[in-house]
């Protein structure tokens, strides 16, 4: 019990490092997750724009155009007739769009020359600007069709306005219901957690194990008459408790940061995180067997975890990695952790198969076993040759 308590007390020496990496997780993990989150909600919804209109024709048709724009967009005062100033105002987003109706506009449209009858000034070619341009072009085409069908100018304008307003009631919405084409907030946070949790565990647990290897501490334990099994049971129990508390705390923080009720997939994400916890404990044990001081622990932890994070799709999505890198990543535990996350994200909750998911967890646990075994071999060799 004394060994158990000693290790729990020794974790205080890593409190600053834990706080630093946890802050990185909360700040950058949240930014990354929200920046890459997309759901099956509306991807595009048409919006009203601030449109500056200059009517130099002042005809029935030009006034009809202005009336239609006013009914569907937000007309603003351009504040000037100077084209250069108007262009600058659009470029600097003082208003979104500018339309100039030149003199002779009405006669040009009646003659069938409506393609370039209006002058547009826009900052780019986004979807809303393109739709407005197309709607105005359609408006003019319809007016010409009505005029060619024998309607008077006033009738053509009235019928076109009515038709275009009915068309405007149709909402353009793009909806993608396939889960594999979207990335949830939980996926983003748990993916970044692959880096932050491993760093927290490696630094904190390695420091605790290093504390137990101190000569004075070892000597005190040796003369105490404590049985070897009791001593190791205390060590294993303490580091497992540290890992469990830290991992549970991280999962709780992710659930709170989501701002919504816990998803039914949270249990799968959590199991994957606990599997990564075991990997982190194994890696921490390996690092503690190699390191002689805390500076070396920090260096080795960053070397191992950062390398895995870049190669396994934590910082750069796997779809952007080359096939050769992905083949190499198969030999890293973080790859299987991220693969499990992708499986959870892409599969509806009702279709998640635990056997497939369990395979990913088993591979992660296998890596943890390898890390523990390697650490034990190195520790035994060090003791054997006393270095």
N, C-alpha and C positions, 0 to 999 in steps of 0.2 A: 504493500500500500504506500510505503514511503517513496518508492521509485515512481509510482503513478502520480503522486502529488508533486514530486520534484520536477517531472517533465511538464506537467500543467503549469507550474510556476515559471519554468524556463521559457515558455512561449511568450511571456511578457517582453523578452528581449527583442522579439521580432514584431512587436506591436506597430512600430512606425512603418516598417516595410509592408506589413499587412494592410495598414491604412492607406498607404500610397497606391498599392496595386488595386485595392478595392475602389479607391477614388477614380483611378484610370478606368476601371470597369464601368462604374456608374456613369461617368461623363462620356467617354468615347464609345463605350458599348451602346449607350442610349442614343447618341448621335448617329452611329452607324446603323443601328436597328431601325430607327425611324426614317432614315434616309433611304433605306432599301426596302421598307415595308410597302407591299401592295396587296390589296385584298380584292375580293369579288364585288366590291362596291363600284359605283359609276367611275369609269376611268376618264370619260369626257362628258361634260355638260356645257352646252352653249351658254355664253354669258353676254350681257350687254356691254357695249364699248362706248367710250366718250368720243364722239365724232364731231369734228369741226366742219361746217358746211359754208361754202361761199357760192351764192347763186348770182351769177353775172348775166343770166338769161331772163329771169323773172317772167317766165311763161307759165301757162297752165300745166304743162308737163313737168317743168322744173319744180313748180310748187307742189305737184303731186309726188315727185321724188322726195322732196324735203319732208312732206307730211308722212310718207311711209317710213323714212329714216327716223323721224321723231317718235313714231309709234312703236318702233322695234329697238331703237338704240337711245343713247343719251346725247342729244345735240348740245354742243357747247359753243360759245362765242369764240371764234378764232383770234379775235383781238387785233387783227391786222389783215391787210390784203397783200402783203409782201410775201412772195412764194418762198424766198430764202428763210424768212422768219418762221413761216408756217412749217417748213421742212425741219428747222431746228427744234420747234416746239414738239413735233412728232418724235423726232429722234431722242429728245430728252424726256419723253413720256409726259409732257404737260397735257396732251390729249393723245388718244390711241390711234386716231385715224383722221385723215382730212380728205374731203371730197370737194372738188372745184367744178362747178357747172359753168362752162364757157358760154359766151354769146353765140347765138345761132344753134344752140343745143337742140331745141325743139324741132327746128327745120331739118337738122341733120338726121334725127331719129326718124322723122316721117319719111325721109328719103331712103330709109333702110340702113343708114350708116350708124348703127348703134354700138358697134364693138368697141370703138375708142372714143365714144361721145363724152364720157366722163373722165376727169383726171383724178387719179388717186395718189395719195401720199401715205405710205405706211412704213413703220420701222423695220418690218421684216415680212415673213410669210407664215405667220402662225395660223392655226386652224380657224380661229374666230375671224381674222381678217380675210382669209380666203373665202369663208362662207358668206360674209357680207358682200364681197365683190361679186360672187356668183349670184347672190340674191338680187342685186341691183341689175346685173346683166339679164337675169331672167325677167325682171320687172319690165325692162325696156323691150325685150323680145315679145312679151305678151301684149304690150301696148301696140306694137307694130302688127301683130297677128289680128288683134281686134280692129285696128284701123283698116287693114286689108280685107276684113270680113264685112265692111260697110258700116261699122259703128262710128259715131261721131267722136271727136277727140275727148270730150267730157265723159262720154259713156265708156270709152276705152280705158280712160284713167280710173274711173270709178270701179269698173269690173276687175281691172288688174289689181287695184288696191284691195278689194274684197278677197280676191283669190289668193293674193300674197299673204294677207293676214291669216287666212285659214291655214295656209301652208306653214306659217310661222308658229301655229299652235302645235305642230308636230315637233316633238322634242327629239333631238338627235342624241342618243345615248349609246355608248359602247360598253357592253357588259361581257366579261369573260368569267364563266363559272368554273373553269377547270382549276383545281387547287394547285396543280403542279406548276402553273404559270404565275403563281403568286407566292409571296414570301411574308410570313406573319411576323409580328413584333417578337414573339417568343423565339422564333427561329433565329432572328438577328441577335437577340440577347444571349441565347444559349450558345450560339456559334462563337461570339466574342468571349464567352465564358471559358471556352476551351483554352484560351491563352491565360486569362487572368486567374482562373482557379488553379491551374497547374503552377503558375508562378507563386501564388500565395502558399500553396501546399509545399512546394519544393523549398522555399526559403524558410518558412516557419518550422516545418517538420525536420528538415535537415539540421537547422540550428539546435533543435531540441535533442536530436540524436547525437550531434556533435558534443553537446553539453554532457551527455552520458559517457562519452569517451574520454572526458577530461581525466588526467591521471589522479588528481585528488579525489574526484568523485568516485572513480573506479576503486581506489584504495579504501575509501570509507565503506563502500558496498561490500568489498571483499572481506574486510574484518568484521562486518556485521553478522556474518554467518548466514546471509540470505541465500536460499536455494536458487540455483540457476534458472529453474522453471518459473519460480515466483518472480524473479527479476525480469525475465523476458515477457512474462504475462503482463506485468505492470507496464513495460515499454509498449507492447502491442496495444494494450487497452487504452493507454493514454493517447498515442498518435491516432488511433482509430477514432477516439472521441473528438480529438481536435479536428480531424478531417470531416467527421460527420457534422459537427456544429458549424464549421465554416461553410460547408456545402449547403446545408439546410438554410443557413442565413442568406446565402446568395440566391437560392431558389425563391425564398420568401420575398426578397427585394425585387426580383424580376416580376413576380406576380403582382406586387404592389405598383411597380412602375408601369405596368401595362395599362393601368387605369380602367380595366374592365374586369368582369367576373372571370375567375379562373377557367380556362378552356378545358374541355374534356381530354385534350391531348397532354395536359400538364403532367399527368402521371407518367407518361412515356418519356417526356423531356426530363423529368426528375430522375427516373431510373437510369437514364443515360448519363446524367450528371453524377450520380452516385458511382456508376461504373468508372467514370473518369476520375473520381475521387480515389478509388483503389489504385488506378494507374499513377496518380499523383503521389500517393504514399510510397508506391514501389520505386518511382523515379527519385523521390526524396531520399529513400534509403540508399539507393545506388550512389547518389551525389554525396551523401554523408560518408560513404565508405571511401570516396575519392578525395574529398576535401579535408584540409587540415585547419582551416579557419573560415570565418564568415565571409571574407572577401572572395575567397575561392568558391564558396557556395553561391554567392551572387553571380559570379562570372559563369560558372557551369550551368546554373539554372537558366540564365539568359541565353546561353549558347544552345542548350538543348531545346528549350521551349520556343524561343523565337524561330529557330530553324524549322521545327515541326509546324509552327503556325503558318509560316510562309509557304511551306511545301504541301500542306494538307488541306488548304482551302479555308483557313480561318480568316486571314487578312485579305486574300484574293480568292474570289469564288472559283471553285474547281473547273467550271466551264471555260475559264480563261487560262488555265494552266495547260502546258503542252503534254502530249501523251507520255513522253519519257519521264516527266516529273511526276505524273499521276502513277506510273508504274513504280517509281521509287517510293511514293507516298503510301503504297500498300504495306510497306514495312514499318509504318509509323502509327502509333495508337490514335493520334488525333485524326487521322484520315478516317478511321472506322467510327470514331465519335461523330465527326461531321457527316459521314454517310448515314448514320442512324438518324441524325437531325433532319437531313434531307428526306429520308423515308417518311418520317413523322409528318413533315411539312406537306409533302406531295400526296399523301394518302388520307382520304376521309377517315374520320375517327372510327366509323362503323366498320371500316375495311382493314384496319390495322391488324396485321397477323403477328402474334407474339413469337411464333417460331422463327420468322425471318428477322424480326427485331432482336430476338434473343441471340441469334447468330452474331450480330454486330456486338452485342454486349459480351458474348463469350470471347470474341477476338480481343476486345479491350482487356478483359480479365487475364487472358493469356499473356499479353504484353506485360501486365502488372506482375505476373508470376516470374517472367523472364527478368524483369528489373530486380525483384527481390532476390532471385537466385544469383544474379550477377553480383549484387551487393554483398551477399553472404560469402561468395567465393573470394571476392577482393578483400573483405574483412578478415577472412580466415588466413589468406596468404600474407596479409600485413602482420597479423599476430604471429604467424609461423616464422617469418623472417625478421620480425621486430623492426618494422620501419613504418 
